[in-house]
Amino acid sequence: MLLTDFIIFVLSLWVGFEVISKVPATLHTPLMSAANSIHGVVLAGAIVIAATAHNAVGYVLAFVAVTFAAMNVVGGYVVTGRMLKMFKRRPTQAPAAPAAPVAQAGQNSKVTA
Amino acid sequence: MTGTFNTVIQLIYLVAASCFVLGLHLMNNPATARRGNQVSVAGMVAAIVATGVLVIHLGVISATGWIVIAAGILVGGGAGLYTARTVKMTAMPQLVSVFNAVGGGAAALVAIRDFMSVGSSIGASHSVPTVLDVIIGSVTFSGSIIAAGKLQGLITSAPVTFPGARFVNLIVAAVAVGVGGYVIAAPSMASLGIVIAAALIFGITMVMPIGGADMPVVISLLNAFTGTAVAMAGFVIDNTGLIIAGALVGASGGILTKLMADAMNRSIGNIMLGGFGSGDSAVAIAGPAGAGVQSIAADDAAIQLAYASKVIIVPGYGLAAAQAQHEVAALADLLESRGVDVSYAIHPVAGRMPGHMNVLLAEANVPYPLLKEMDEINPEFARTDVALVIGANDVTNPAARRPGTAISGMPILDVDAAKSIIVIKRSMGHGYAGIDNELYTNPKTSMFFADAKKGLAELTASVKTLVG
């Protein structure tokens, strides 16, 4: 079982390296925040230990773990969403300058490339 | 547990993990990044619901257990929601640190609680990840809290160190690892308690000597630690969802740590040994004097900017510290409305965490296509009429191209290639590396001595009145 888990762990690391190295520097803060939310999956672990707790110490530890993990997962996703919402191509209220659309079009192709 | 049931749960974890990977993949473009976050949320909901169903199926949970879970989710989720909604974008690094702390702490608690219930009958294949989880999780917890405190200004951002500090660090780390080994050989709660204490102390002593300017590396590294701790928690309770998610975060944190360290031209080990990074507020060296430095008034700078055809703005740490992102955006908007081609050159360590400057400018409504990465913008400086440097110092110093200086080899923005350069700076004070910036004595450079926020507001006002 440990070996299988270890294989999964190492392969996931490689997938992570592969996927994340393609993220542009512009999005590094939201990326870290998104990664932060993903490690909030530890909430699943916290729920499991709450389920097997049967004494005061166990309940206290489980409560702290669930609280921490819930804060991590909820806060992480909400703040990531908030940040990503701010990334706009061109704000609607600002009228585009004559020269701007050209420069922008050139940039777009780089972003998507 | 029936075989079919277990298979279904495992498949749901697989779906959740796929959602996490897909979500991260969609982050490779600002246009699809929001969808990525939603996909990731969907995966998370699936994983948590599956775990809830699993717990019901196991049937061992007590009524108190349910209350504990519900109360924890309400309290923690509420706190997370509130902070996430109200936090200022300048405070993002602190928030990420706090989430690192609670994530690492929760991962450590999972292993601690599991160890208590399994007891001394624990096998080595179980105790090894337990000890690793406890050490990494505890270090992350205390280290991230110190990092958040430094970023928030509750703890001095200057390196805190004392003679023999490194030796103490080494001892504490040796205790954590040594006693950890003993726990694997002869499991007991008392020994695990020593491991927890030593790891918590090590987290503190590791981050205290690190200066404010090195925070982008520290946060990234602690992020990688949290991911690893969560993956170890997955080993402990044999949950593949946690293992995959933890590994993804570990990889992400690892890549960002490497990128940040490279951008500062320092090894990770050098930063972690710490002790020479400076604080936020570098000591201002009195007076705008200095040989060969020419200063410029707001009106003259405004005219240069207004009649330029191409302007590159170089925002740095000082801009973030002065919270002048809205002022810089206002000036850029005004220039753009006059037909000036304005873009931003963002050095990888321009903010307090990877990509921080981009978020601050996005918040100030700067369209992201205008934010250019270093490698992309460097060739454009030669075609630029005015480079406007705001609160950036070492990352613009041409001395980095020569060997034998404190910043030799550090990748820099080729600001000196622009036809003229205006630097907004409070004084001739040194940057983080503590050396003179040769850009300031360049004949093409004019220094506009002002606070970033006030200086930019003055420039905007001057452009309006002079050429409006």
Interface residues (C-beta under 8 A of the other chain):
Chain A: M1 L2 D5 F6 I8 F9 V10 S12 L13 W14 V15 G16 F17 V19 I20 S21 K22 V23 P24 A25 T26 L27 H28 T29 P30 L31 M32 S33 A34 A35 N36 S37 I38 H39 G40 V41 V42 L43 A44 G45 A46 I47 V48 I49 A50 A51 T52 A53 H54 V57 G58 Y59 L61 A62 F63 V64 A65 V66 T67 F68 A69 A70 M71 N72 V73 V74 G75 G76 Y77 V78 V79 T80 G81 R82 M83 L84 K85 M86 F87 K88 R89 R90 P91 Q93 A94 P95 A97 P98 A99 A100 A103 Q104 Q107 N108 K110 V111 T112
Chain B: A16 A17 F20 V21 G23 L24 H25 M27 N28 N29 P30 A31 A33 R34 G36 N37 Q38 S40 V41 M44 A47 I48 A50 T51 G52 L54 V55 L58 V60 I61 S62 T64 G65 V68 I69 A71 G72 I73 L74 V75 G76 G77 A79 G80 L81 T83 A84 R85 V87 M89 M92 L95 V96 F99 N100 V102 G103 G105 A106 A107 L109 V110 I112 R113 D114 M116 S117 S125 P129 I219 S220 N223 T226 G227 V230 A231 A233 G234 F235 V236 I237 D238 N239 T240 G241 L242 I243 I244 A245 G246 A247 L248 V249 G250 A251 S252 G253 G254 I255 L256 L259 D333 E336 S337 R338 G339 V340 D341 S343 I346 P348 G351 M353 P354 G355 H356 N358 V359 A362 E363 N365 P367 Y368 P369 L370 L371 E373 E376
